[in-house]
Amino acid sequence: MNRRDLLTRAALLAGGLGGAWWLRDNVLWRDPGVVFPADGSSGWLPYDEPRASVPTVLVTVAGQTIRALVDSGAQYSVIDRGLFDLLGLTRAFDLPLIAYGVGGGAQMGRGTTLDLTVGAMRVEKLRAAILSLGPLAMRDGLSAPLILGQDLLGETVLELDTVEHRLRFLRAADHTTPSDVSPIPVGRKGSALSTQVTVEGATIEAVVDTGASALLALGRDAAVGAGLLDGRPTRRTSSIVLGGAIAAEVVLARTITVGDRLYREAEVPIYADVSLPGFPSALLGMEAFEGRTLLMDLGRGRLHISDGTDVQTLPRRGRGTA
């Protein structure tokens, strides 16, 4: 497997870390403080790994510059245990964290408090879980040992330019939605945003997950309900999950509709169901927003995208296309 293939798999997170949901009991997880310059923007920042469709950005923590994945599917921010030790960080607190990724694997961890800078934006007292991120943090994977999750996104507006592979964070309090984007109807799935998609005519509620690159990833029950496991050909693949990897099936969906965009012949990874309350059965990844600008205001529950082509036929990864 070459680096490009591995990056694709690490970015795909087809039912992977982008869908990590957390359980915690009797813990006060305070919101971070976010400080912007006068213009209310972090400034435009390039994806630090432009070959991956998921947004990554350079941040500074404890005087070191590292790569972070911006992941709207992760309920909380995460620092890899190896990076925590390497940076010599000592602000750890022993609260019991249990992290679940798609696939159902659980991992125990502790928490810490981080101060970091992202472009011109400063983030103070960001609470993050200390966990082993596995291949996601490794040099031959996505090399992203830090995940910026919904706790930070809930305090800002995230703008993703998928054409130029760049992003910026904006101050939510004085942000005005531009006229060249249109709203996508969204609801709440826990603290995440979700929207309705159709798969061959079946309606499914999917979590909007910037940490996943696949157009759509489904749990097995959702795939059965959509009629995708009807005897049509499947192939096996491996997907990066919390701390490791799991096997998944891939099927070809004849049509998928997201907002005003229709996709034909789209590959859909299918993962095992997780029997946890509120766990998402569908993840909508970055492929759904390719060629567009995405504006996510998680705190106020708003999602906007720019116009684009209405119908797309997607390349099949099984033929070696990343």
C-alpha positions as CSV (number, residue, x, y, z in Angstrom):
1,M,0.0,0.0,0.0
2,N,1.5,3.4,-1.0
3,R,1.3,6.6,1.0
4,R,-1.5,7.9,-1.2
5,D,-3.6,4.9,-0.6
6,L,-3.0,5.0,3.2
7,L,-3.8,8.7,3.3
8,T,-7.0,8.0,1.5
9,R,-7.9,5.2,4.0
10,A,-6.9,7.3,7.0
11,A,-8.9,10.2,5.7
12,L,-11.9,8.0,4.7
13,L,-12.7,7.1,8.2
14,A,-15.6,5.2,6.7
15,G,-17.4,4.7,10.0
16,G,-14.2,5.7,11.7
17,L,-12.9,8.3,14.1
18,G,-14.9,11.0,12.4
19,G,-17.9,9.2,14.0
20,A,-16.4,9.0,17.5
21,W,-19.0,9.6,20.2
22,W,-18.3,9.9,23.8
23,L,-19.9,8.8,27.0
24,R,-19.1,10.6,30.3
25,D,-20.9,10.6,33.6
26,N,-21.1,13.4,36.1
27,V,-18.3,15.5,34.5
28,L,-18.4,19.2,33.8
29,W,-16.7,19.7,30.4
30,R,-16.3,23.4,30.1
31,D,-16.4,25.3,26.8
32,P,-13.0,26.7,25.7
33,G,-12.2,30.4,25.4
34,V,-11.7,31.6,21.9
35,V,-10.0,34.9,21.2
36,F,-10.1,36.5,17.7
37,P,-8.3,39.5,16.3
38,A,-10.3,42.6,15.5
39,D,-11.5,41.2,12.1
40,G,-13.1,38.2,13.8
41,S,-11.2,35.6,11.7
42,S,-8.3,33.1,12.1
43,G,-7.4,34.0,8.5
44,W,-7.4,31.5,5.6
45,L,-5.3,28.5,6.4
46,P,-4.3,25.8,3.9
47,Y,-5.1,22.1,4.5
48,D,-1.9,20.8,5.9
49,E,-2.4,17.6,4.0
50,P,-3.9,18.7,0.7
51,R,-4.0,15.2,-0.8
52,A,-6.7,14.3,1.8
53,S,-10.2,15.7,1.4
54,V,-10.7,16.0,5.2
55,P,-9.6,19.4,6.6
56,T,-6.3,19.4,8.5
57,V,-4.6,22.5,9.8
58,L,-1.3,23.5,11.6
59,V,-1.8,24.5,15.2
60,T,0.7,25.5,17.8
61,V,0.6,23.7,21.2
62,A,3.3,24.1,23.9
63,G,5.6,25.9,21.5
64,Q,5.4,23.0,18.9
65,T,3.6,23.1,15.5
66,I,1.5,20.0,14.8
67,R,-1.2,18.9,12.4
68,A,-4.8,18.8,13.6
69,L,-7.9,17.2,12.0
70,V,-11.0,19.4,12.2
71,D,-13.7,16.8,12.9
72,S,-17.3,17.8,13.3
73,G,-18.2,14.1,14.0
74,A,-16.1,14.0,17.2
75,Q,-18.0,15.2,20.3
76,Y,-14.8,16.4,22.0
77,S,-11.3,17.3,21.1
78,V,-8.6,14.6,21.4
79,I,-4.8,14.6,21.8
80,D,-2.8,11.5,21.0
81,R,-1.3,9.9,24.1
82,G,2.1,9.8,22.5
83,L,2.0,13.5,21.6
84,F,0.9,14.4,25.1
85,D,4.0,12.6,26.5
86,L,6.3,14.0,23.9
87,L,5.3,17.6,24.6
88,G,5.9,17.1,28.3
89,L,2.4,18.2,29.2
90,T,1.5,17.8,32.8
91,R,-2.0,19.2,33.0
92,A,-3.9,15.9,33.1
93,F,-6.9,15.1,35.2
94,D,-8.0,11.7,36.1
95,L,-11.6,11.7,35.1
96,P,-12.9,8.5,33.6
97,L,-13.4,8.9,29.9
98,I,-14.7,6.1,27.7
99,A,-14.4,6.7,24.0
100,Y,-16.3,4.7,21.4
101,G,-15.5,4.7,17.7
102,V,-17.7,3.2,14.9
103,G,-17.1,-0.5,15.2
104,G,-17.9,-0.4,19.0
105,G,-14.3,-0.6,20.3
106,A,-13.9,1.2,23.6
107,Q,-10.9,3.0,25.0
108,M,-10.3,4.4,28.5
109,G,-8.6,7.7,28.8
110,R,-7.9,10.8,30.9
111,G,-8.4,14.5,30.1
112,T,-6.2,17.5,29.8
113,T,-6.4,21.2,29.2
114,L,-4.7,22.8,26.2
115,D,-3.9,26.3,25.0
116,L,-3.3,26.6,21.3
117,T,-3.2,29.0,18.4
118,V,-4.8,28.4,15.0
119,G,-3.7,31.1,12.6
120,A,-4.7,34.4,14.2
121,M,-7.1,32.7,16.6
122,R,-6.2,31.8,20.1
123,V,-7.9,29.0,22.0
124,E,-7.6,28.9,25.8
125,K,-8.4,26.0,28.1
126,L,-9.5,23.6,25.5
127,R,-10.3,20.3,27.3
128,A,-9.2,17.3,25.3
129,A,-9.2,13.6,25.9
130,I,-5.8,11.8,26.0
131,L,-6.2,8.7,23.9
132,S,-4.2,6.5,21.5
133,L,-5.2,7.6,18.0
134,G,-3.3,4.8,16.3
135,P,-2.8,5.1,12.5
136,L,-4.4,8.5,12.4
137,A,-1.5,10.0,14.3
138,M,1.3,8.1,12.6
139,R,3.6,9.4,10.0
140,D,2.6,6.9,7.4
141,G,-1.1,7.7,8.1
142,L,-2.7,11.1,8.2
143,S,-0.1,12.2,10.8
144,A,-2.7,14.2,12.8
145,P,-2.1,13.6,16.5
146,L,-4.7,16.2,17.5
147,I,-8.4,16.3,16.8
148,L,-10.4,19.6,17.1
149,G,-14.0,18.5,17.8
150,Q,-17.5,19.9,18.5
151,D,-16.4,21.6,21.7
152,L,-14.3,24.1,19.7
153,L,-16.6,24.2,16.6
154,G,-19.5,25.1,18.9
155,E,-17.7,28.3,19.7
156,T,-16.9,29.4,16.2
157,V,-18.1,29.3,12.6
158,L,-16.1,27.0,10.4
159,E,-15.7,27.8,6.7
160,L,-14.3,25.2,4.4
161,D,-13.2,25.9,0.8
162,T,-13.0,22.5,-0.8
163,V,-11.8,23.8,-4.1
164,E,-8.7,25.6,-2.7
165,H,-8.4,23.2,0.2
166,R,-8.3,25.9,2.8
167,L,-10.3,26.8,5.9
168,R,-10.9,29.5,8.4
169,F,-12.6,30.0,11.8
170,L,-14.9,33.0,12.3
171,R,-16.3,34.6,15.3
172,A,-19.9,33.5,15.6
173,A,-21.2,36.5,17.4
174,D,-20.8,39.0,14.5
175,H,-20.8,36.6,11.6
176,T,-23.1,37.4,8.7
177,T,-24.0,34.7,6.2
178,P,-22.9,35.7,2.7
179,S,-25.4,35.8,-0.2
180,D,-23.7,33.2,-2.4
181,V,-24.5,30.2,-0.1
182,S,-27.8,28.4,0.5
183,P,-29.0,26.7,3.7
184,I,-29.2,23.0,4.1
185,P,-31.9,21.8,6.5
186,V,-30.3,20.3,9.6
187,G,-31.3,18.9,13.0
188,R,-29.4,17.7,16.0
189,K,-28.0,14.3,16.6
190,G,-26.7,14.8,20.1
191,S,-24.4,17.8,19.8
192,A,-23.7,17.1,16.1
193,L,-25.6,18.4,13.1
194,S,-27.5,16.0,11.0
195,T,-29.4,16.2,7.7
196,Q,-31.7,14.0,5.7
197,V,-30.3,12.2,2.6
198,T,-32.0,9.7,0.3
199,V,-30.4,6.5,-0.8
200,E,-32.2,4.9,-3.7
201,G,-35.4,6.7,-2.5
202,A,-35.0,5.7,1.2
203,T,-34.6,8.6,3.6
204,I,-31.8,8.4,6.2
205,E,-30.7,10.9,8.8
206,A,-26.9,11.4,8.6
207,V,-24.5,13.2,10.9
208,V,-22.4,15.8,9.0
209,D,-18.9,14.6,9.6
210,T,-15.9,16.7,8.4
211,G,-13.6,14.0,9.7
212,A,-14.8,11.4,7.1
213,S,-14.0,11.7,3.4
214,A,-16.6,9.1,2.1
215,L,-19.8,10.6,0.7
216,L,-21.9,8.4,3.0
217,A,-21.1,5.6,5.4
218,L,-23.9,3.5,6.9
219,G,-24.5,1.1,9.8
220,R,-25.7,-2.3,8.8
221,D,-29.3,-1.8,9.8
222,A,-29.5,1.5,7.9
223,A,-28.0,-0.2,4.9
224,V,-30.6,-3.0,5.1
225,G,-33.4,-0.4,5.4
226,A,-32.2,1.3,2.3
227,G,-32.2,-1.9,0.4
228,L,-28.4,-1.9,-0.3
229,L,-27.8,-5.4,1.0
230,D,-30.1,-7.0,-1.5
231,G,-27.6,-9.4,-3.0
232,R,-25.7,-6.9,-5.1
233,P,-21.9,-7.3,-5.2
234,T,-19.9,-6.2,-2.2
235,R,-16.2,-5.9,-1.5
236,R,-14.3,-5.8,1.7
237,T,-12.1,-2.9,2.8
238,S,-10.3,-1.7,5.9
239,S,-11.2,1.6,7.7
240,I,-9.3,3.6,10.3
241,V,-11.2,3.8,13.6
242,L,-10.4,4.9,17.1
243,G,-7.0,3.5,17.9
244,G,-6.9,0.9,15.1
245,A,-8.9,-0.4,12.1
246,I,-12.0,-2.5,11.3
247,A,-13.3,-4.3,8.3
248,A,-16.2,-2.8,6.3
249,E,-18.2,-3.8,3.3
250,V,-18.6,-1.5,0.3
251,V,-21.6,-1.6,-1.9
252,L,-22.6,0.6,-4.9
253,A,-25.7,2.8,-4.5
254,R,-27.4,3.7,-7.7
255,T,-28.5,7.1,-6.4
256,I,-27.8,9.3,-3.3
257,T,-29.3,12.7,-2.9
258,V,-27.8,15.3,-0.6
259,G,-29.6,18.7,-0.6
260,D,-29.9,19.7,-4.3
261,R,-27.1,17.3,-5.5
262,L,-27.7,13.9,-6.9
263,Y,-24.9,11.3,-7.0
264,R,-25.0,8.3,-9.2
265,E,-23.0,5.1,-8.8
266,A,-21.7,6.0,-5.4
267,E,-19.7,3.6,-3.2
268,V,-21.1,3.3,0.3
269,P,-19.0,1.7,3.2
270,I,-21.1,-0.3,5.6
271,Y,-19.9,-0.9,9.2
272,A,-21.3,-3.0,12.0
273,D,-24.0,-1.5,14.2
274,V,-23.1,-0.1,17.6
275,S,-25.6,-0.7,20.4
276,L,-25.2,2.6,22.2
277,P,-27.9,5.2,22.7
278,G,-27.7,8.0,20.2
279,F,-24.9,6.5,18.2
280,P,-25.2,7.6,14.5
281,S,-26.3,5.1,11.9
282,A,-25.1,7.3,9.0
283,L,-22.1,9.6,8.4
284,L,-22.1,12.3,5.7
285,G,-18.5,13.0,4.7
286,M,-16.5,15.6,2.8
287,E,-17.2,14.0,-0.6
288,A,-20.7,15.4,-0.3
289,F,-19.3,19.0,-0.4
290,E,-16.6,18.6,-3.0
291,G,-16.3,21.6,-5.2
292,R,-18.3,23.8,-2.8
293,T,-17.8,26.1,0.1
294,L,-19.2,24.8,3.4
295,L,-20.2,27.1,6.3
296,M,-20.9,25.3,9.6
297,D,-22.3,27.2,12.6
298,L,-22.6,24.4,15.0
299,G,-23.5,26.5,18.0
300,R,-26.6,28.0,16.3
301,G,-27.4,24.8,14.3
302,R,-26.9,26.2,10.8
303,L,-25.3,24.7,7.7
304,H,-24.8,26.5,4.4
305,I,-23.1,25.5,1.1
306,S,-22.4,27.3,-2.2
307,D,-24.0,26.2,-5.4
308,G,-22.5,23.4,-7.5
309,T,-23.2,20.8,-10.1
310,D,-26.5,19.1,-9.5
311,V,-25.6,15.6,-10.7
312,Q,-22.3,13.7,-10.2
313,T,-21.1,10.2,-11.1
314,L,-18.4,9.3,-8.6
315,P,-15.2,7.4,-9.4
316,R,-14.9,3.9,-7.9
317,R,-12.1,3.5,-5.3
318,G,-12.0,-0.2,-5.9
319,R,-10.4,0.5,-9.3
320,G,-7.5,2.4,-7.6
321,T,-9.0,5.9,-7.8
322,A,-8.3,7.8,-4.6
